[in-house]
Amino acid sequence: MVLTCQHMKNFADVAVVGGGPCGSFCALNMAKKGVNVTVFEEHSEIGVPCHCAGHLSINSLKNLELYPLPRGIIENIFYGAKIYSPNGLEFSVRFASAITCAVNRALFDKHISRLAEKTGVRYCLSSRVESLITKESFVKGVLVKQKGETVKFFSSLVVDAEGTAYRILRQAGLASPRRESFVNCVNAEVENVKDLESDVVEVFLGNNYTPGFYAWLIPKGEDKAKVGLGARVGNPKTLLQKLMKRHPAASKKLQRAKIMRESFHPIPLSGPLPKAYSDGFLAVGDTASQVKPTTGGGVIFGLNCAKVAADVVAEALNKKDFSSKFLSIYQKRFMKLIGFDVKVMLEARRMLDRISDKKLDSFVGFCRKIHVNESFKDLKEIDFQGQTMLRACWNPRIIASFAYFFMAYFQQKLKG
Ligand SMILES: Cc1cc2nc3c(=O)[nH]c(=O)nc-3n(C[C@H](O)[C@H](O)[C@H](O)COP(=O)(O)OP(=O)(O)OC[C@H]3O[C@@H](n4cnc5c(N)ncnc54)[C@H](O)[C@@H]3O)c2cc1C
């Protein structure tokens, strides 16, 4: 059980801001290396409130040694995906094995925090980090608000995993992602959904419903599902209602669905911050914008980068070097890990943002005609999409579909 910190010792090697998956996973990996870590979480319970759909790749969880997960965390596993074009044309893929799962994010976050706690990490709940303590430009700790009191907590390093708040990040003198790079999202738990295929996730496209992004439908069993969308412009709540009532494909399933709970949150799509470190300070997860620009999925990239951060922190403590110069190896290493894929995804995102609904309809029609879906049967890797695309380039059907997409994009670009 994660305890609230009372009468806390006021020093640790590392103070972590935020007990989300990335803060806790970084803490866990630091503790595994013998680092003394305290995590500060502003809420009274880990994982709550939850804003995420929790759709994760099984392969990536395995690579992070987080899969299989304990019973109850996984809500469903998926063998297929259906993508609907703006006019409702369906493109479906069936995989040879289970490729993704939906997790209950609150339980997933709690699981990682328990692993961290068992490894020696101390958690302080209901503890909001108000600001950084700095001395001669070096971050030396945090000022924490607990039960109305402000407490000083000193550390050799601070790992910032505050999510999309960016308050502490800015105090460290680092620039947060550009405002226009965000999509505003809604995720809802719904019941009474019709025609669900229980092991297939669904994606809906269309600028009228989900401008600059997409909508998702993630079955949870029986007639229950998570449904949500992101939008660069417009109100996500209103757009979700419109999608459920009027989208040619989504409305058939969701017209009579009942929204049980909904939450709203932004996703940064600009790719990782160009600088996610300063003297005595590292940023991980959404704070460092370590998010896939195509799908907005941030858990897997964030966890991978959190692990890289943990290695760098352990090395910095060994060398007693907390300078920005030394910590810059964090940026180099995580960019080596995700940099190429992010570059490819940013380009894909840029093209998707510009292509019209009509062109998307014809692209999906073309993919159906040449049966591209058969080429994706053995797909396992969905997070590192740049590498997946490279590997797929030998496949004639995939080459043909890429060529069609590029042509459609450039035709539109030429027309202005
Ligand atoms: C609608 C929606 C759906 C999504 N669906 C998916 C999905 O299906 N798959 C996927 O991979 N990603 C998804 N994401 C993205 C995913 O939610 C994030 O990438 C992920 O939560 C990032 O984890 P994190 O630990 O960096 O931040 P968070 O999960 O946001 O955790 C940050 C933590 O820091 C705490 N905190 C903040 N400020 C302070 C402070 N000053 N002091 C103390 N504590 C503080 C917060 O309370 C929070 O607990 C989705 C996002 C949205 C908005």
The ligand as a MOL file (V3000), in Angstrom:
LIG
                    3D

  0  0  0     0  0            999 V3000
M  V30 BEGIN CTAB
M  V30 COUNTS 53 58 0 0 0
M  V30 BEGIN ATOM
M  V30 1 C -7.8400 10.8940 -23.7050 0
M  V30 2 C -6.4560 10.2790 -23.6910 0
M  V30 3 C -6.2910 8.9660 -24.0640 0
M  V30 4 C -5.0120 8.3870 -24.0720 0
M  V30 5 N -4.9000 7.0960 -24.4520 0
M  V30 6 C -3.6690 6.5310 -24.4870 0
M  V30 7 C -3.5230 5.1710 -24.8670 0
M  V30 8 O -4.5090 4.4900 -25.1600 0
M  V30 9 N -2.2600 4.6500 -24.8980 0
M  V30 10 C -1.1620 5.3970 -24.5570 0
M  V30 11 O -0.0310 4.8970 -24.6230 0
M  V30 12 N -1.2840 6.6910 -24.1820 0
M  V30 13 C -2.5040 7.2770 -24.1320 0
M  V30 14 N -2.6230 8.5710 -23.7210 0
M  V30 15 C -1.4240 9.3130 -23.2960 0
M  V30 16 C -1.0700 8.9040 -21.8630 0
M  V30 17 O -2.1690 9.1210 -21.0180 0
M  V30 18 C 0.1320 9.6940 -21.3660 0
M  V30 19 O 1.1570 9.6510 -22.3420 0
M  V30 20 C 0.6670 9.1260 -20.0430 0
M  V30 21 O -0.3030 9.2110 -19.0430 0
M  V30 22 C 1.9250 9.8930 -19.6210 0
M  V30 23 O 2.3440 9.4190 -18.3620 0
M  V30 24 P 3.1570 10.4110 -17.3920 0
M  V30 25 O 3.5460 9.5920 -16.2070 0
M  V30 26 O 4.1880 11.1350 -18.1620 0
M  V30 27 O 2.0770 11.5320 -16.9700 0
M  V30 28 P 0.7040 11.4060 -16.2040 0
M  V30 29 O 0.0900 10.0840 -16.4110 0
M  V30 30 O -0.0930 12.6150 -16.6110 0
M  V30 31 O 1.1090 11.5320 -14.6730 0
M  V30 32 C 1.5650 12.7510 -14.1250 0
M  V30 33 C 1.3570 12.6830 -12.6230 0
M  V30 34 O 1.9830 13.8030 -12.0200 0
M  V30 35 C 1.1310 14.3170 -11.0150 0
M  V30 36 N 1.5060 15.7330 -10.8280 0
M  V30 37 C 1.4170 16.7520 -11.7160 0
M  V30 38 N 1.9240 17.8800 -11.2120 0
M  V30 39 C 2.3500 17.5770 -9.9570 0
M  V30 40 C 2.9820 18.3330 -8.9240 0
M  V30 41 N 3.2740 19.6300 -9.0870 0
M  V30 42 N 3.2840 17.7160 -7.7600 0
M  V30 43 C 2.9960 16.4000 -7.5770 0
M  V30 44 N 2.3870 15.6390 -8.5160 0
M  V30 45 C 2.0970 16.2190 -9.6980 0
M  V30 46 C -0.2600 14.1210 -11.5770 0
M  V30 47 O -1.2410 14.1220 -10.5670 0
M  V30 48 C -0.1100 12.7410 -12.2320 0
M  V30 49 O -0.3950 11.7020 -11.3300 0
M  V30 50 C -3.8800 9.1580 -23.7050 0
M  V30 51 C -4.0480 10.4950 -23.3180 0
M  V30 52 C -5.3190 11.0610 -23.3140 0
M  V30 53 C -5.4860 12.4930 -22.9140 0
M  V30 END ATOM
M  V30 BEGIN BOND
M  V30 1 1 1 2
M  V30 2 1 2 3
M  V30 3 2 2 52
M  V30 4 2 3 4
M  V30 5 1 4 5
M  V30 6 1 4 50
M  V30 7 2 5 6
M  V30 8 1 6 7
M  V30 9 1 6 13
M  V30 10 2 7 8
M  V30 11 1 7 9
M  V30 12 1 9 10
M  V30 13 2 10 11
M  V30 14 1 10 12
M  V30 15 2 12 13
M  V30 16 1 13 14
M  V30 17 1 14 15
M  V30 18 1 14 50
M  V30 19 1 15 16
M  V30 20 1 16 17
M  V30 21 1 16 18
M  V30 22 1 18 19
M  V30 23 1 18 20
M  V30 24 1 20 21
M  V30 25 1 20 22
M  V30 26 1 22 23
M  V30 27 1 23 24
M  V30 28 2 24 25
M  V30 29 1 24 26
M  V30 30 1 24 27
M  V30 31 1 27 28
M  V30 32 2 28 29
M  V30 33 1 28 30
M  V30 34 1 28 31
M  V30 35 1 31 32
M  V30 36 1 32 33
M  V30 37 1 33 34
M  V30 38 1 33 48
M  V30 39 1 34 35
M  V30 40 1 35 36
M  V30 41 1 35 46
M  V30 42 1 36 37
M  V30 43 1 36 45
M  V30 44 2 37 38
M  V30 45 1 38 39
M  V30 46 1 39 40
M  V30 47 2 39 45
M  V30 48 1 40 41
M  V30 49 2 40 42
M  V30 50 1 42 43
M  V30 51 2 43 44
M  V30 52 1 44 45
M  V30 53 1 46 47
M  V30 54 1 46 48
M  V30 55 1 48 49
M  V30 56 2 50 51
M  V30 57 1 51 52
M  V30 58 1 52 53
M  V30 END BOND
M  V30 END CTAB
M  END
